[in-house]
Amino acid sequence: MEQVTIPRGPAAAVPRTGLPPGSKAPSLLQGLRYARDPLGFLVALQRRYGDVFSLSFPFFGRLFYVADPALVKTMFTGSPEQFHAGEANATVLGPALGPNSVLTLDDAAHMQQRKLLLPPFHGERVRGYGELIREMTRKQIETWPVGEPFALRPHTQRITLAVIMRAVFGVHDEDRLARFERLINDFSKRVGLITTFPALRKNFGPGSPWPRFLRSRAALDRFIYEEIGLRRAEVQAGGEGHDDVLSLLLRARHDDGSPMSDEELRDELVTVLGAGHETTATGLAWAMERLLRTPRVLTKLRESLAAGEDDYLEATVKETLRARPVIVDVARKLTAPAQVGGYELPKGSFVMAAIAALHYREDLFPEPEEFRPERFLEGKADNYAWIPFGGGVRRCIGAAFAEYEMRIILKEIVERADLSAPDPRPEKAKVRNITLAPGKGTIVKLDRPLR
């Protein structure tokens, strides 16, 4: 199993005066260190400097991190008017998601959008997509070559994208699905540089990243607005069977009785698209990467599924998201000075919950480098210690859907495909857009025809 680079020994005690301690290295050097070891980077800083620390990062200046459940709770349950998540997210995601996204809004506007988006992603609505998820998974597994190494992550992404296109957008026509997939893939490639390097958001010529991004975004938007128009006409005509998220949102109403505008719908749909397929696909790739390098866990998972039990499957998903969080931190921007961990942080500061550092704290998760789903059967993790989906009123709306989807897809893969890892060495984490993905995409080999 991969051992992240972590200095041993207790963190140095620091006085609660001035700003939090942290690395004095130049921001570019910090960025290079993060790129080299994105999983161990924050873990190492927490173990060296303590539960509140700071660092400089390229383009973003000084960031202040908290890596203690009590402090994360303070951050997540603090006044939303003071701890702005939308403003922080917009710094990175604004150009892609737009101004009406639940991720880029704050205060009353955020709560209004969240209220409209919650119903399609909870309870019976989520479980209603189970058969679709199974069908898309089985269809994709049938394309896997036998006896030849291949990267699993692109295949899990095709599954989650197919689910999103049908369950969220309601697209079923094969020609439109093919066009939609091309547009999404091109957009995903263009958005990476723009979110990672805001300095590139300038026109350096027709072939430079920003104009290419704008053209790709415009092409995807045209398609989405077409779908909004088509679905609205179907809903208004009283057609039955429209249980996709877009159709549900077209029926939703604000407190004043007004429907969502096309611009609101576009931004929320792109938000679900961006947050709902690549992240889940990456989590699934990590699950198989960990399982294939922890045979004991894979064997126990297969035995539990054969016995008709789901508890160990659920624990495996949770342990995957602990050991390999797809997102390593989550941000708030202070609209006023705030006391955090005894430090006075100035207005305009970015306060970050260090997800990766929390998930590797030995006092919270003993032997954190070990992939051990049993820890989630032995007791419930603290709400502010296991936070792959963030928390508080900003917790990911699609969290329940993502975990449900991961359980179904992982179950299908484990039961139907005998996979092995040609290289027994763990795959290192690699930064992909704003996520951490297996460096080689989880290279696997299907050892025999499907069961």
TORKOL-4160 file (C-alpha; in steps of 0.2 Angstrom, whole numbers, padded with zeros to 4 digits, m for minus):
451
<pt num="1" X="0000" Y="0000" Z="0000"/>
<pt num="2" X="0006" Y="0017" Z="m0004"/>
<pt num="3" X="0014" Y="0026" Z="0011"/>
<pt num="4" X="0011" Y="0045" Z="0010"/>
<pt num="5" X="0026" Y="0056" Z="0015"/>
<pt num="6" X="0023" Y="0060" Z="0033"/>
<pt num="7" X="0035" Y="0066" Z="0046"/>
<pt num="8" X="0033" Y="0057" Z="0062"/>
<pt num="9" X="0032" Y="0064" Z="0080"/>
<pt num="10" X="0021" Y="0076" Z="0088"/>
<pt num="11" X="0017" Y="0093" Z="0080"/>
<pt num="12" X="0027" Y="0107" Z="0088"/>
<pt num="13" X="0017" Y="0117" Z="0101"/>
<pt num="14" X="0013" Y="0135" Z="0095"/>
<pt num="15" X="0007" Y="0150" Z="0104"/>
<pt num="16" X="m0010" Y="0157" Z="0100"/>
<pt num="17" X="m0003" Y="0174" Z="0094"/>
<pt num="18" X="m0002" Y="0182" Z="0078"/>
<pt num="19" X="m0006" Y="0172" Z="0062"/>
<pt num="20" X="m0006" Y="0153" Z="0062"/>
<pt num="21" X="0011" Y="0145" Z="0059"/>
<pt num="22" X="0016" Y="0138" Z="0043"/>
<pt num="23" X="0028" Y="0135" Z="0029"/>
<pt num="24" X="0038" Y="0150" Z="0024"/>
<pt num="25" X="0043" Y="0143" Z="0007"/>
<pt num="26" X="0038" Y="0153" Z="m0009"/>
<pt num="27" X="0021" Y="0149" Z="m0016"/>
<pt num="28" X="0028" Y="0142" Z="m0032"/>
<pt num="29" X="0038" Y="0129" Z="m0022"/>
<pt num="30" X="0022" Y="0125" Z="m0011"/>
<pt num="31" X="0013" Y="0122" Z="m0028"/>
<pt num="32" X="0027" Y="0110" Z="m0034"/>
<pt num="33" X="0027" Y="0101" Z="m0017"/>
<pt num="34" X="0008" Y="0099" Z="m0018"/>
<pt num="35" X="0009" Y="0092" Z="m0036"/>
<pt num="36" X="0022" Y="0080" Z="m0032"/>
<pt num="37" X="0013" Y="0073" Z="m0017"/>
<pt num="38" X="m0005" Y="0080" Z="m0016"/>
<pt num="39" X="m0011" Y="0067" Z="m0004"/>
<pt num="40" X="0003" Y="0068" Z="0009"/>
<pt num="41" X="0005" Y="0087" Z="0007"/>
<pt num="42" X="m0008" Y="0093" Z="0020"/>
<pt num="43" X="m0005" Y="0078" Z="0031"/>
<pt num="44" X="0013" Y="0082" Z="0033"/>
<pt num="45" X="0009" Y="0101" Z="0036"/>
<pt num="46" X="m0003" Y="0096" Z="0050"/>
<pt num="47" X="0009" Y="0085" Z="0059"/>
<pt num="48" X="0022" Y="0097" Z="0058"/>
<pt num="49" X="0013" Y="0113" Z="0063"/>
<pt num="50" X="m0003" Y="0108" Z="0072"/>
<pt num="51" X="m0021" Y="0109" Z="0069"/>
<pt num="52" X="m0021" Y="0127" Z="0062"/>
<pt num="53" X="m0008" Y="0131" Z="0050"/>
<pt num="54" X="m0005" Y="0142" Z="0034"/>
<pt num="55" X="0004" Y="0142" Z="0018"/>
<pt num="56" X="0006" Y="0152" Z="0002"/>
<pt num="57" X="m0001" Y="0145" Z="m0014"/>
<pt num="58" X="0001" Y="0151" Z="m0032"/>
<pt num="59" X="m0012" Y="0164" Z="m0037"/>
<pt num="60" X="m0021" Y="0163" Z="m0021"/>
<pt num="61" X="m0009" Y="0170" Z="m0008"/>
<pt num="62" X="m0009" Y="0164" Z="0010"/>
<pt num="63" X="m0022" Y="0151" Z="0015"/>
<pt num="64" X="m0027" Y="0146" Z="0032"/>
<pt num="65" X="m0030" Y="0128" Z="0036"/>
<pt num="66" X="m0039" Y="0119" Z="0050"/>
<pt num="67" X="m0037" Y="0101" Z="0053"/>
<pt num="68" X="m0047" Y="0097" Z="0069"/>
<pt num="69" X="m0065" Y="0092" Z="0070"/>
<pt num="70" X="m0070" Y="0105" Z="0083"/>
<pt num="71" X="m0062" Y="0119" Z="0072"/>
<pt num="72" X="m0070" Y="0112" Z="0056"/>
<pt num="73" X="m0087" Y="0112" Z="0065"/>
<pt num="74" X="m0084" Y="0130" Z="0070"/>
<pt num="75" X="m0080" Y="0134" Z="0051"/>
<pt num="76" X="m0095" Y="0124" Z="0045"/>
<pt num="77" X="m0108" Y="0130" Z="0057"/>
<pt num="78" X="m0102" Y="0148" Z="0058"/>
<pt num="79" X="m0112" Y="0162" Z="0051"/>
<pt num="80" X="m0114" Y="0159" Z="0032"/>
<pt num="81" X="m0114" Y="0178" Z="0031"/>
<pt num="82" X="m0096" Y="0178" Z="0038"/>
<pt num="83" X="m0090" Y="0161" Z="0031"/>
<pt num="84" X="m0093" Y="0163" Z="0012"/>
<pt num="85" X="m0092" Y="0147" Z="0003"/>
<pt num="86" X="m0099" Y="0153" Z="m0013"/>
<pt num="87" X="m0087" Y="0167" Z="m0015"/>
<pt num="88" X="m0073" Y="0155" Z="m0011"/>
<pt num="89" X="m0079" Y="0142" Z="m0024"/>
<pt num="90" X="m0082" Y="0156" Z="m0037"/>
<pt num="91" X="m0063" Y="0160" Z="m0037"/>
<pt num="92" X="m0059" Y="0143" Z="m0045"/>
<pt num="93" X="m0076" Y="0137" Z="m0052"/>
<pt num="94" X="m0085" Y="0153" Z="m0057"/>
<pt num="95" X="m0081" Y="0153" Z="m0075"/>
<pt num="96" X="m0087" Y="0135" Z="m0078"/>
<pt num="97" X="m0102" Y="0135" Z="m0066"/>
<pt num="98" X="m0109" Y="0152" Z="m0068"/>
<pt num="99" X="m0116" Y="0165" Z="m0055"/>
<pt num="100" X="m0132" Y="0155" Z="m0052"/>
<pt num="101" X="m0124" Y="0139" Z="m0046"/>
<pt num="102" X="m0128" Y="0133" Z="m0028"/>
<pt num="103" X="m0109" Y="0131" Z="m0027"/>
<pt num="104" X="m0105" Y="0149" Z="m0031"/>
<pt num="105" X="m0120" Y="0158" Z="m0022"/>
<pt num="106" X="m0120" Y="0164" Z="m0004"/>
<pt num="107" X="m0133" Y="0169" Z="0010"/>
<pt num="108" X="m0151" Y="0169" Z="0005"/>
<pt num="109" X="m0149" Y="0166" Z="m0013"/>
<pt num="110" X="m0139" Y="0150" Z="m0009"/>
<pt num="111" X="m0152" Y="0144" Z="0002"/>
<pt num="112" X="m0166" Y="0147" Z="m0011"/>
<pt num="113" X="m0157" Y="0137" Z="m0024"/>
<pt num="114" X="m0152" Y="0123" Z="m0012"/>
<pt num="115" X="m0170" Y="0121" Z="m0007"/>
<pt num="116" X="m0175" Y="0119" Z="m0025"/>
<pt num="117" X="m0161" Y="0106" Z="m0028"/>
<pt num="118" X="m0163" Y="0095" Z="m0013"/>
<pt num="119" X="m0179" Y="0085" Z="m0017"/>
<pt num="120" X="m0172" Y="0077" Z="m0033"/>
<pt num="121" X="m0157" Y="0070" Z="m0024"/>
<pt num="122" X="m0164" Y="0062" Z="m0009"/>
<pt num="123" X="m0174" Y="0047" Z="m0003"/>
<pt num="124" X="m0185" Y="0038" Z="m0016"/>
<pt num="125" X="m0179" Y="0049" Z="m0030"/>
<pt num="126" X="m0161" Y="0043" Z="m0028"/>
<pt num="127" X="m0166" Y="0024" Z="m0026"/>
<pt num="128" X="m0177" Y="0026" Z="m0042"/>
<pt num="129" X="m0161" Y="0027" Z="m0053"/>
<pt num="130" X="m0154" Y="0011" Z="m0046"/>
<pt num="131" X="m0159" Y="0000" Z="m0061"/>
<pt num="132" X="m0152" Y="0013" Z="m0074"/>
<pt num="133" X="m0135" Y="0013" Z="m0064"/>
<pt num="134" X="m0135" Y="m0006" Z="m0065"/>
<pt num="135" X="m0139" Y="m0006" Z="m0084"/>
<pt num="136" X="m0126" Y="0007" Z="m0088"/>
<pt num="137" X="m0113" Y="m0002" Z="m0078"/>
<pt num="138" X="m0116" Y="m0019" Z="m0086"/>
<pt num="139" X="m0116" Y="m0011" Z="m0103"/>
<pt num="140" X="m0099" Y="m0004" Z="m0100"/>
<pt num="141" X="m0091" Y="m0019" Z="m0092"/>
<pt num="142" X="m0096" Y="m0029" Z="m0108"/>
<pt num="143" X="m0083" Y="m0018" Z="m0118"/>
<pt num="144" X="m0068" Y="m0022" Z="m0107"/>
<pt num="145" X="m0055" Y="m0032" Z="m0115"/>
<pt num="146" X="m0050" Y="m0049" Z="m0108"/>
<pt num="147" X="m0031" Y="m0052" Z="m0104"/>
<pt num="148" X="m0025" Y="m0035" Z="m0108"/>
<pt num="149" X="m0021" Y="m0021" Z="m0096"/>
<pt num="150" X="m0032" Y="m0005" Z="m0097"/>
<pt num="151" X="m0035" Y="0010" Z="m0087"/>
<pt num="152" X="m0051" Y="0008" Z="m0077"/>
<pt num="153" X="m0055" Y="0026" Z="m0073"/>
<pt num="154" X="m0060" Y="0031" Z="m0091"/>
<pt num="155" X="m0073" Y="0017" Z="m0090"/>
<pt num="156" X="m0080" Y="0022" Z="m0073"/>
<pt num="157" X="m0081" Y="0040" Z="m0080"/>
<pt num="158" X="m0091" Y="0033" Z="m0095"/>
<pt num="159" X="m0103" Y="0024" Z="m0083"/>
<pt num="160" X="m0106" Y="0040" Z="m0072"/>
<pt num="161" X="m0108" Y="0051" Z="m0087"/>
<pt num="162" X="m0121" Y="0040" Z="m0095"/>
<pt num="163" X="m0130" Y="0040" Z="m0079"/>
<pt num="164" X="m0129" Y="0059" Z="m0078"/>
<pt num="165" X="m0135" Y="0062" Z="m0096"/>
<pt num="166" X="m0150" Y="0051" Z="m0093"/>
<pt num="167" X="m0155" Y="0053" Z="m0075"/>
<pt num="168" X="m0151" Y="0072" Z="m0074"/>
<pt num="169" X="m0153" Y="0079" Z="m0091"/>
<pt num="170" X="m0166" Y="0066" Z="m0097"/>
<pt num="171" X="m0157" Y="0063" Z="m0114"/>
<pt num="172" X="m0160" Y="0046" Z="m0122"/>
<pt num="173" X="m0159" Y="0049" Z="m0141"/>
<pt num="174" X="m0143" Y="0040" Z="m0146"/>
<pt num="175" X="m0137" Y="0054" Z="m0158"/>
<pt num="176" X="m0140" Y="0067" Z="m0145"/>
<pt num="177" X="m0131" Y="0057" Z="m0132"/>
<pt num="178" X="m0116" Y="0055" Z="m0143"/>
<pt num="179" X="m0115" Y="0074" Z="m0147"/>
<pt num="180" X="m0118" Y="0078" Z="m0128"/>
<pt num="181" X="m0103" Y="0066" Z="m0123"/>
<pt num="182" X="m0092" Y="0075" Z="m0136"/>
<pt num="183" X="m0096" Y="0092" Z="m0129"/>
<pt num="184" X="m0094" Y="0087" Z="m0111"/>
<pt num="185" X="m0077" Y="0079" Z="m0114"/>
<pt num="186" X="m0071" Y="0094" Z="m0123"/>
<pt num="187" X="m0077" Y="0106" Z="m0110"/>
<pt num="188" X="m0069" Y="0095" Z="m0096"/>
<pt num="189" X="m0052" Y="0096" Z="m0105"/>
<pt num="190" X="m0054" Y="0115" Z="m0106"/>
<pt num="191" X="m0060" Y="0119" Z="m0089"/>
<pt num="192" X="m0045" Y="0111" Z="m0081"/>
<pt num="193" X="m0032" Y="0124" Z="m0085"/>
<pt num="194" X="m0044" Y="0138" Z="m0081"/>
<pt num="195" X="m0048" Y="0132" Z="m0064"/>
<pt num="196" X="m0031" Y="0127" Z="m0059"/>
<pt num="197" X="m0022" Y="0143" Z="m0066"/>
<pt num="198" X="m0033" Y="0158" Z="m0065"/>
<pt num="199" X="m0019" Y="0169" Z="m0073"/>
<pt num="200" X="m0023" Y="0160" Z="m0089"/>
<pt num="201" X="m0041" Y="0169" Z="m0090"/>
<pt num="202" X="m0035" Y="0181" Z="m0103"/>
<pt num="203" X="m0035" Y="0181" Z="m0122"/>
<pt num="204" X="m0017" Y="0178" Z="m0128"/>
<pt num="205" X="m0023" Y="0173" Z="m0145"/>
<pt num="206" X="m0036" Y="0162" Z="m0153"/>
<pt num="207" X="m0027" Y="0146" Z="m0149"/>
<pt num="208" X="m0023" Y="0151" Z="m0130"/>
<pt num="209" X="m0033" Y="0142" Z="m0116"/>
<pt num="210" X="m0045" Y="0155" Z="m0112"/>
<pt num="211" X="m0053" Y="0158" Z="m0129"/>
<pt num="212" X="m0053" Y="0139" Z="m0132"/>
<pt num="213" X="m0062" Y="0137" Z="m0115"/>
<pt num="214" X="m0075" Y="0151" Z="m0120"/>
<pt num="215" X="m0079" Y="0142" Z="m0136"/>
<pt num="216" X="m0081" Y="0125" Z="m0128"/>
<pt num="217" X="m0092" Y="0132" Z="m0114"/>
<pt num="218" X="m0103" Y="0141" Z="m0128"/>
<pt num="219" X="m0105" Y="0125" Z="m0137"/>
<pt num="220" X="m0110" Y="0115" Z="m0122"/>
<pt num="221" X="m0122" Y="0129" Z="m0117"/>
<pt num="222" X="m0131" Y="0129" Z="m0134"/>
<pt num="223" X="m0134" Y="0110" Z="m0131"/>
<pt num="224" X="m0140" Y="0113" Z="m0113"/>
<pt num="225" X="m0152" Y="0127" Z="m0118"/>
<pt num="226" X="m0159" Y="0116" Z="m0132"/>
<pt num="227" X="m0162" Y="0102" Z="m0119"/>
<pt num="228" X="m0171" Y="0114" Z="m0108"/>
<pt num="229" X="m0182" Y="0120" Z="m0122"/>
<pt num="230" X="m0186" Y="0102" Z="m0127"/>
<pt num="231" X="m0190" Y="0096" Z="m0109"/>
<pt num="232" X="m0200" Y="0112" Z="m0105"/>
<pt num="233" X="m0211" Y="0108" Z="m0120"/>
<pt num="234" X="m0213" Y="0090" Z="m0115"/>
<pt num="235" X="m0217" Y="0095" Z="m0097"/>
<pt num="236" X="m0230" Y="0108" Z="m0102"/>
<pt num="237" X="m0238" Y="0096" Z="m0114"/>
<pt num="238" X="m0242" Y="0084" Z="m0099"/>
<pt num="239" X="m0231" Y="0070" Z="m0105"/>
<pt num="240" X="m0229" Y="0056" Z="m0092"/>
<pt num="241" X="m0213" Y="0047" Z="m0087"/>
<pt num="242" X="m0202" Y="0063" Z="m0085"/>
<pt num="243" X="m0193" Y="0059" Z="m0069"/>
<pt num="244" X="m0176" Y="0066" Z="m0074"/>
<pt num="245" X="m0169" Y="0080" Z="m0063"/>
<pt num="246" X="m0171" Y="0093" Z="m0077"/>
<pt num="247" X="m0190" Y="0089" Z="m0078"/>
<pt num="248" X="m0191" Y="0090" Z="m0059"/>
<pt num="249" X="m0182" Y="0107" Z="m0059"/>
<pt num="250" X="m0194" Y="0114" Z="m0072"/>
<pt num="251" X="m0208" Y="0111" Z="m0061"/>
<pt num="252" X="m0200" Y="0118" Z="m0045"/>
<pt num="253" X="m0205" Y="0135" Z="m0039"/>
<pt num="254" X="m0196" Y="0149" Z="m0029"/>
<pt num="255" X="m0205" Y="0156" Z="m0014"/>
<pt num="256" X="m0213" Y="0169" Z="m0024"/>
<pt num="257" X="m0220" Y="0156" Z="m0036"/>
<pt num="258" X="m0209" Y="0160" Z="m0050"/>
<pt num="259" X="m0200" Y="0146" Z="m0060"/>
<pt num="260" X="m0181" Y="0144" Z="m0062"/>
<pt num="261" X="m0175" Y="0154" Z="m0076"/>
<pt num="262" X="m0165" Y="0146" Z="m0091"/>
<pt num="263" X="m0149" Y="0153" Z="m0084"/>
<pt num="264" X="m0152" Y="0146" Z="m0067"/>
<pt num="265" X="m0156" Y="0129" Z="m0074"/>
<pt num="266" X="m0140" Y="0130" Z="m0085"/>
<pt num="267" X="m0129" Y="0134" Z="m0070"/>
<pt num="268" X="m0136" Y="0121" Z="m0059"/>
<pt num="269" X="m0136" Y="0107" Z="m0072"/>
<pt num="270" X="m0118" Y="0111" Z="m0076"/>
<pt num="271" X="m0114" Y="0110" Z="m0057"/>
<pt num="272" X="m0122" Y="0093" Z="m0056"/>
<pt num="273" X="m0113" Y="0088" Z="m0072"/>
<pt num="274" X="m0096" Y="0094" Z="m0065"/>
<pt num="275" X="m0098" Y="0088" Z="m0047"/>
<pt num="276" X="m0108" Y="0072" Z="m0051"/>
<pt num="277" X="m0099" Y="0062" Z="m0064"/>
<pt num="278" X="m0080" Y="0065" Z="m0063"/>
<pt num="279" X="m0079" Y="0064" Z="m0044"/>
<pt num="280" X="m0089" Y="0048" Z="m0043"/>
<pt num="281" X="m0079" Y="0040" Z="m0057"/>
<pt num="282" X="m0063" Y="0045" Z="m0048"/>
<pt num="283" X="m0069" Y="0038" Z="m0031"/>
<pt num="284" X="m0074" Y="0021" Z="m0040"/>
<pt num="285" X="m0057" Y="0020" Z="m0048"/>
<pt num="286" X="m0048" Y="0023" Z="m0031"/>
<pt num="287" X="m0060" Y="0009" Z="m0023"/>
<pt num="288" X="m0053" Y="m0004" Z="m0036"/>
<pt num="289" X="m0035" Y="0002" Z="m0034"/>
<pt num="290" X="m0036" Y="0000" Z="m0015"/>
<pt num="291" X="m0046" Y="m0017" Z="m0016"/>
<pt num="292" X="m0034" Y="m0025" Z="m0029"/>
<pt num="293" X="m0019" Y="m0020" Z="m0017"/>
<pt num="294" X="m0028" Y="m0026" Z="m0001"/>
<pt num="295" X="m0033" Y="m0044" Z="m0006"/>
<pt num="296" X="m0040" Y="m0047" Z="0012"/>
<pt num="297" X="m0053" Y="m0033" Z="0010"/>
<pt num="298" X="m0058" Y="m0039" Z="m0008"/>
<pt num="299" X="m0061" Y="m0057" Z="m0002"/>
<pt num="300" X="m0071" Y="m0051" Z="0012"/>
<pt num="301" X="m0081" Y="m0039" Z="0001"/>
<pt num="302" X="m0085" Y="m0053" Z="m0011"/>
<pt num="303" X="m0090" Y="m0065" Z="0003"/>
<pt num="304" X="m0102" Y="m0052" Z="0011"/>
<pt num="305" X="m0110" Y="m0049" Z="m0006"/>
<pt num="306" X="m0112" Y="m0067" Z="m0009"/>
<pt num="307" X="m0121" Y="m0068" Z="0008"/>
<pt num="308" X="m0133" Y="m0054" Z="0003"/>
<pt num="309" X="m0125" Y="m0042" Z="0015"/>
<pt num="310" X="m0122" Y="m0023" Z="0010"/>
<pt num="311" X="m0114" Y="m0017" Z="0026"/>
<pt num="312" X="m0097" Y="m0021" Z="0021"/>
<pt num="313" X="m0100" Y="m0013" Z="0004"/>
<pt num="314" X="m0105" Y="0003" Z="0012"/>
<pt num="315" X="m0090" Y="0003" Z="0023"/>
<pt num="316" X="m0079" Y="0000" Z="0009"/>
<pt num="317" X="m0085" Y="0015" Z="0000"/>
<pt num="318" X="m0083" Y="0026" Z="0015"/>
<pt num="319" X="m0066" Y="0019" Z="0018"/>
<pt num="320" X="m0061" Y="0023" Z="0000"/>
<pt num="321" X="m0067" Y="0041" Z="0002"/>
<pt num="322" X="m0057" Y="0042" Z="0018"/>
<pt num="323" X="m0041" Y="0035" Z="0012"/>
<pt num="324" X="m0042" Y="0043" Z="m0005"/>
<pt num="325" X="m0052" Y="0059" Z="m0004"/>
<pt num="326" X="m0056" Y="0065" Z="m0021"/>
<pt num="327" X="m0056" Y="0083" Z="m0015"/>
<pt num="328" X="m0042" Y="0087" Z="m0002"/>
<pt num="329" X="m0049" Y="0103" Z="0005"/>
<pt num="330" X="m0065" Y="0114" Z="0006"/>
<pt num="331" X="m0064" Y="0133" Z="0007"/>
<pt num="332" X="m0073" Y="0148" Z="0015"/>
<pt num="333" X="m0069" Y="0166" Z="0012"/>
<pt num="334" X="m0071" Y="0178" Z="0027"/>
<pt num="335" X="m0082" Y="0193" Z="0025"/>
<pt num="336" X="m0076" Y="0199" Z="0042"/>
<pt num="337" X="m0062" Y="0195" Z="0054"/>
<pt num="338" X="m0065" Y="0179" Z="0063"/>
<pt num="339" X="m0057" Y="0169" Z="0078"/>
<pt num="340" X="m0052" Y="0152" Z="0072"/>
<pt num="341" X="m0043" Y="0141" Z="0084"/>
<pt num="342" X="m0037" Y="0156" Z="0095"/>
<pt num="343" X="m0030" Y="0165" Z="0080"/>
<pt num="344" X="m0038" Y="0181" Z="0073"/>
<pt num="345" X="m0039" Y="0179" Z="0054"/>
<pt num="346" X="m0042" Y="0195" Z="0044"/>
<pt num="347" X="m0056" Y="0199" Z="0033"/>
<pt num="348" X="m0054" Y="0192" Z="0015"/>
<pt num="349" X="m0044" Y="0177" Z="0021"/>
<pt num="350" X="m0047" Y="0159" Z="0014"/>
<pt num="351" X="m0051" Y="0147" Z="0028"/>
<pt num="352" X="m0049" Y="0129" Z="0022"/>
<pt num="353" X="m0055" Y="0113" Z="0030"/>
<pt num="354" X="m0040" Y="0101" Z="0027"/>
<pt num="355" X="m0050" Y="0085" Z="0022"/>
<pt num="356" X="m0034" Y="0075" Z="0018"/>
<pt num="357" X="m0026" Y="0079" Z="0035"/>
<pt num="358" X="m0042" Y="0075" Z="0045"/>
<pt num="359" X="m0044" Y="0058" Z="0036"/>
<pt num="360" X="m0026" Y="0054" Z="0041"/>
<pt num="361" X="m0026" Y="0059" Z="0059"/>
<pt num="362" X="m0020" Y="0044" Z="0069"/>
<pt num="363" X="m0031" Y="0049" Z="0084"/>
<pt num="364" X="m0047" Y="0049" Z="0073"/>
<pt num="365" X="m0042" Y="0035" Z="0062"/>
<pt num="366" X="m0029" Y="0023" Z="0070"/>
<pt num="367" X="m0016" Y="0016" Z="0057"/>
<pt num="368" X="m0023" Y="0028" Z="0044"/>
<pt num="369" X="m0012" Y="0022" Z="0030"/>
<pt num="370" X="m0021" Y="0005" Z="0031"/>
<pt num="371" X="m0036" Y="0002" Z="0020"/>
<pt num="372" X="m0048" Y="m0005" Z="0033"/>
<pt num="373" X="m0067" Y="m0004" Z="0030"/>
<pt num="374" X="m0070" Y="m0012" Z="0047"/>
<pt num="375" X="m0067" Y="0005" Z="0055"/>
<pt num="376" X="m0084" Y="0011" Z="0048"/>
<pt num="377" X="m0092" Y="m0005" Z="0056"/>
<pt num="378" X="m0085" Y="m0002" Z="0073"/>
<pt num="379" X="m0092" Y="0015" Z="0076"/>
<pt num="380" X="m0099" Y="0030" Z="0067"/>
<pt num="381" X="m0085" Y="0043" Z="0062"/>
<pt num="382" X="m0087" Y="0060" Z="0069"/>
<pt num="383" X="m0097" Y="0071" Z="0058"/>
<pt num="384" X="m0083" Y="0084" Z="0056"/>
<pt num="385" X="m0069" Y="0071" Z="0055"/>
<pt num="386" X="m0075" Y="0061" Z="0039"/>
<pt num="387" X="m0079" Y="0075" Z="0027"/>
<pt num="388" X="m0077" Y="0070" Z="0009"/>
<pt num="389" X="m0093" Y="0079" Z="0004"/>
<pt num="390" X="m0090" Y="0095" Z="0015"/>
<pt num="391" X="m0102" Y="0099" Z="0029"/>
<pt num="392" X="m0115" Y="0110" Z="0036"/>
<pt num="393" X="m0127" Y="0120" Z="0025"/>
<pt num="394" X="m0114" Y="0118" Z="0011"/>
<pt num="395" X="m0113" Y="0099" Z="0012"/>
<pt num="396" X="m0114" Y="0092" Z="m0006"/>
<pt num="397" X="m0132" Y="0090" Z="m0011"/>
<pt num="398" X="m0127" Y="0075" Z="m0022"/>
<pt num="399" X="m0118" Y="0066" Z="m0008"/>
<pt num="400" X="m0132" Y="0053" Z="m0005"/>
<pt num="401" X="m0133" Y="0050" Z="m0024"/>
<pt num="402" X="m0114" Y="0048" Z="m0026"/>
<pt num="403" X="m0113" Y="0035" Z="m0012"/>
<pt num="404" X="m0128" Y="0026" Z="m0018"/>
<pt num="405" X="m0121" Y="0026" Z="m0036"/>
<pt num="406" X="m0104" Y="0020" Z="m0030"/>
<pt num="407" X="m0111" Y="0006" Z="m0020"/>
<pt num="408" X="m0121" Y="m0001" Z="m0035"/>
<pt num="409" X="m0107" Y="0001" Z="m0048"/>
<pt num="410" X="m0094" Y="m0006" Z="m0036"/>
<pt num="411" X="m0105" Y="m0021" Z="m0032"/>
<pt num="412" X="m0107" Y="m0025" Z="m0051"/>
<pt num="413" X="m0089" Y="m0024" Z="m0054"/>
<pt num="414" X="m0084" Y="m0035" Z="m0040"/>
<pt num="415" X="m0097" Y="m0048" Z="m0043"/>
<pt num="416" X="m0095" Y="m0049" Z="m0062"/>
<pt num="417" X="m0077" Y="m0045" Z="m0066"/>
<pt num="418" X="m0061" Y="m0054" Z="m0060"/>
<pt num="419" X="m0049" Y="m0040" Z="m0061"/>
<pt num="420" X="m0031" Y="m0040" Z="m0056"/>
<pt num="421" X="m0017" Y="m0026" Z="m0055"/>
<pt num="422" X="m0003" Y="m0030" Z="m0067"/>
<pt num="423" X="0008" Y="m0019" Z="m0056"/>
<pt num="424" X="0007" Y="m0023" Z="m0038"/>
<pt num="425" X="0014" Y="m0006" Z="m0033"/>
<pt num="426" X="0001" Y="0007" Z="m0027"/>
<pt num="427" X="m0004" Y="0021" Z="m0039"/>
<pt num="428" X="0001" Y="0038" Z="m0033"/>
<pt num="429" X="m0012" Y="0052" Z="m0033"/>
<pt num="430" X="m0011" Y="0064" Z="m0047"/>
<pt num="431" X="m0020" Y="0081" Z="m0048"/>
<pt num="432" X="m0034" Y="0081" Z="m0061"/>
<pt num="433" X="m0043" Y="0098" Z="m0062"/>
<pt num="434" X="m0047" Y="0100" Z="m0044"/>
<pt num="435" X="m0048" Y="0082" Z="m0039"/>
<pt num="436" X="m0035" Y="0069" Z="m0034"/>
<pt num="437" X="m0036" Y="0054" Z="m0046"/>
<pt num="438" X="m0025" Y="0038" Z="m0048"/>
<pt num="439" X="m0009" Y="0043" Z="m0057"/>
<pt num="440" X="m0011" Y="0030" Z="m0070"/>
<pt num="441" X="m0030" Y="0029" Z="m0070"/>
<pt num="442" X="m0030" Y="0012" Z="m0061"/>
<pt num="443" X="m0022" Y="0000" Z="m0072"/>
<pt num="444" X="m0031" Y="m0017" Z="m0072"/>
<pt num="445" X="m0033" Y="m0033" Z="m0081"/>
<pt num="446" X="m0049" Y="m0043" Z="m0084"/>
<pt num="447" X="m0042" Y="m0061" Z="m0081"/>
<pt num="448" X="m0057" Y="m0071" Z="m0088"/>
<pt num="449" X="m0073" Y="m0068" Z="m0097"/>
<pt num="450" X="m0087" Y="m0060" Z="m0088"/>
<pt num="451" X="m0097" Y="m0071" Z="m0076"/>
